[in-house]
Amino acid sequence: MMRMNEWKKKGVVYEIYVQSFNDSNDDGIGDIRGIIQKLDYLNDLGVNILWLTPIFESPMVDNGYDISDYRKINPQYGTMDDVDELIERAHEKGIRIVMDLVVNHTSDRHEWFEKSKMSRDNEYSDYYIWRDPKEDGSAPTNHGSAFGGSAWEYCPERRQYYLHMFAREQPDLNWDNEKVREAIYDTMRFWADRGID
């Protein structure tokens, strides 16, 4: 039996872009049941680690990398029961499951951001990176987004800008905030407790 770090170093990893991998219900979108259907095939290839691109609830501005709820599955991919079955059946074949858990940012529709943008003095106000405008009202810095344009977006509710290194719908989390770190670690424990490797 491989020790924990050994399976990561020596495993054969197969990344699955879920929405285009295998469509089990003929709706034109790959899904979790589609992965379950292909486990024998993946096992025959010698795969022992499946890396799933994000399957969480998302408005899909950036193909699921804009997560609106870390503990819910995007219904186009299936249900939590489907995920539990995938984990169980993959593990029976000696295949580990790794999830792409995006923690640099969330969707702007995540509950944390919706609360954060409402005021500068609530429980979530410091969950994201906020800055005051320059005196002329422009963005705090000239930082650019990886997707083009400014990395800052003005929020009229707070009269401040928030940082987004990707799409403007993907506000960056404030990792200097211990509550943010703990919330993310708690999410990781949630998935580890379900059997995600």
Wavefront OBJ file of the C-alpha trace (Angstrom):
o trace
v 0.000 0.000 0.000
v 1.389 3.424 -0.984
v 1.802 6.051 1.700
v -0.239 9.222 1.184
v 2.485 11.254 -0.511
v 3.582 8.348 -2.686
v 0.227 8.029 -4.461
v 0.411 11.695 -5.367
v 3.934 11.378 -6.716
v 3.632 8.048 -8.509
v 0.003 7.904 -9.593
v -1.249 7.997 -13.168
v -3.471 11.080 -13.299
v -6.309 11.553 -15.778
v -7.854 15.018 -15.781
v -11.545 15.076 -16.628
v -13.136 18.229 -17.975
v -16.519 17.022 -16.798
v -18.846 18.874 -19.152
v -17.223 17.377 -22.251
v -16.133 13.935 -20.989
v -19.179 11.626 -21.155
v -22.862 12.547 -21.295
v -24.999 9.887 -19.586
v -28.432 11.438 -20.213
v -28.082 12.848 -23.762
v -28.549 16.489 -22.764
v -25.318 17.510 -24.482
v -23.374 18.028 -21.232
v -20.973 15.559 -19.640
v -21.868 14.578 -16.102
v -20.871 12.598 -13.036
v -22.893 9.536 -14.056
v -20.978 9.673 -17.333
v -17.729 9.340 -15.389
v -19.146 6.398 -13.442
v -19.999 4.711 -16.756
v -16.362 5.021 -17.875
v -14.623 3.769 -14.709
v -13.824 0.360 -16.231
v -12.329 2.076 -19.285
v -10.254 4.412 -17.106
v -9.116 1.493 -14.965
v -8.074 -0.427 -18.105
v -5.966 2.575 -19.135
v -4.044 2.228 -15.862
v -5.427 5.424 -14.347
v -5.364 5.511 -10.558
v -6.127 9.187 -9.922
v -9.037 11.105 -11.475
v -8.707 14.875 -11.348
v -12.115 16.483 -11.799
v -12.404 20.067 -13.006
v -14.869 22.057 -10.835
v -18.289 20.431 -10.454
v -19.616 22.845 -7.836
v -22.608 25.148 -8.112
v -21.642 27.974 -10.453
v -23.148 30.541 -12.834
v -20.570 29.204 -15.349
v -19.025 32.550 -16.319
v -15.645 30.778 -16.357
v -16.583 27.123 -16.971
v -17.220 26.428 -13.294
v -14.119 28.152 -11.955
v -16.500 30.790 -10.549
v -17.936 28.836 -7.629
v -21.105 30.103 -5.971
v -21.345 27.295 -3.382
v -18.469 25.005 -2.445
v -20.786 22.412 -0.899
v -23.310 21.988 -3.701
v -22.995 20.228 -7.032
v -23.890 22.026 -10.254
v -27.201 20.345 -11.214
v -26.094 20.041 -14.853
v -23.494 17.537 -13.630
v -25.714 15.583 -11.230
v -26.304 15.300 -7.506
v -24.374 14.758 -4.310
v -25.592 11.142 -4.392
v -23.917 10.795 -7.809
v -20.663 12.121 -6.340
v -20.879 9.701 -3.405
v -21.421 6.812 -5.829
v -18.496 7.943 -8.004
v -16.200 8.055 -4.972
v -17.322 4.619 -3.761
v -17.098 2.900 -7.137
v -13.773 4.540 -8.039
v -12.266 3.525 -4.704
v -13.423 -0.065 -5.275
v -11.209 -0.024 -8.395
v -8.281 1.593 -6.573
v -8.875 4.939 -8.273
v -8.568 8.056 -6.148
v -10.633 11.187 -6.772
v -9.105 14.665 -6.674
v -11.312 17.750 -7.063
v -10.263 21.074 -8.512
v -11.253 23.278 -5.557
v -10.754 26.898 -6.620
v -9.868 29.018 -3.600
v -8.215 32.110 -5.075
v -11.653 33.578 -5.729
v -15.373 32.806 -5.688
v -18.247 33.768 -7.918
v -19.688 37.212 -7.276
v -22.899 35.266 -6.614
v -21.382 33.423 -3.663
v -23.142 34.227 -0.397
v -19.883 35.528 1.073
v -19.473 38.138 -1.650
v -23.125 39.129 -1.674
v -22.809 39.907 2.041
v -19.338 41.432 1.755
v -20.418 44.010 -0.806
v -23.322 45.273 1.327
v -21.219 47.160 3.877
v -17.741 47.737 5.237
v -18.606 46.509 8.725
v -20.323 43.137 8.572
v -19.056 39.620 9.271
v -18.052 39.119 5.618
v -16.842 42.634 4.790
v -13.177 41.569 4.902
v -13.584 38.246 3.044
v -12.454 39.898 -0.210
v -9.819 42.450 -1.218
v -11.391 45.906 -1.136
v -9.679 49.247 -1.741
v -10.798 52.851 -1.838
v -10.701 54.660 -5.176
v -7.996 57.195 -5.930
v -8.965 60.836 -5.372
v -10.203 61.076 -8.957
v -12.443 58.018 -8.438
v -10.318 55.674 -10.538
v -9.064 52.207 -9.604
v -6.571 51.964 -6.731
v -3.745 50.581 -8.925
v -3.059 49.791 -12.567
v -3.077 46.018 -12.008
v -4.494 44.106 -14.960
v -6.753 41.073 -14.976
v -5.527 37.845 -16.591
v -8.654 38.110 -18.761
v -7.860 41.653 -19.896
v -8.686 45.104 -18.583
v -8.406 46.299 -15.021
v -8.199 43.849 -12.120
v -10.431 46.217 -10.130
v -14.218 46.542 -10.289
v -16.142 49.366 -8.645
v -18.916 48.376 -6.247
v -21.441 51.176 -5.655
v -22.821 49.592 -2.474
v -19.473 49.987 -0.676
v -18.097 52.826 -2.807
v -14.950 50.757 -3.130
v -13.211 48.569 -5.677
v -12.710 44.830 -5.290
v -9.821 42.887 -6.812
v -10.433 40.197 -9.443
v -7.390 38.668 -11.093
v -9.665 36.831 -13.544
v -13.222 37.761 -14.650
v -14.957 40.625 -12.852
v -17.493 38.023 -11.685
v -14.643 36.285 -9.793
v -13.703 38.461 -6.795
v -10.455 37.434 -5.103
v -10.656 36.083 -1.565
v -8.675 37.824 1.159
v -6.334 35.106 2.426
v -4.949 37.503 5.045
v -8.272 37.049 6.840
v -8.088 34.083 9.215
v -11.867 33.552 8.944
v -11.514 33.068 5.184
v -8.750 30.526 5.678
v -10.782 28.627 8.260
v -13.892 28.642 6.039
v -11.866 27.174 3.165
v -10.179 24.594 5.415
v -13.620 23.623 6.717
v -14.771 23.134 3.113
v -11.749 20.923 2.442
v -12.605 18.834 5.516
v -16.208 18.560 4.281
v -15.036 16.952 1.026
v -12.335 14.834 2.661
v -14.980 13.459 5.038
v -17.035 12.416 1.983
v -14.054 10.449 0.687
v -12.374 12.865 -1.707
v -8.678 12.098 -1.730
l 1 2 3 4 5 6 7 8 9 10 11 12 13 14 15 16 17 18 19 20 21 22 23 24 25 26 27 28 29 30 31 32 33 34 35 36 37 38 39 40 41 42 43 44 45 46 47 48 49 50 51 52 53 54 55 56 57 58 59 60 61 62 63 64 65 66 67 68 69 70 71 72 73 74 75 76 77 78 79 80 81 82 83 84 85 86 87 88 89 90 91 92 93 94 95 96 97 98 99 100 101 102 103 104 105 106 107 108 109 110 111 112 113 114 115 116 117 118 119 120 121 122 123 124 125 126 127 128 129 130 131 132 133 134 135 136 137 138 139 140 141 142 143 144 145 146 147 148 149 150 151 152 153 154 155 156 157 158 159 160 161 162 163 164 165 166 167 168 169 170 171 172 173 174 175 176 177 178 179 180 181 182 183 184 185 186 187 188 189 190 191 192 193 194 195 196 197
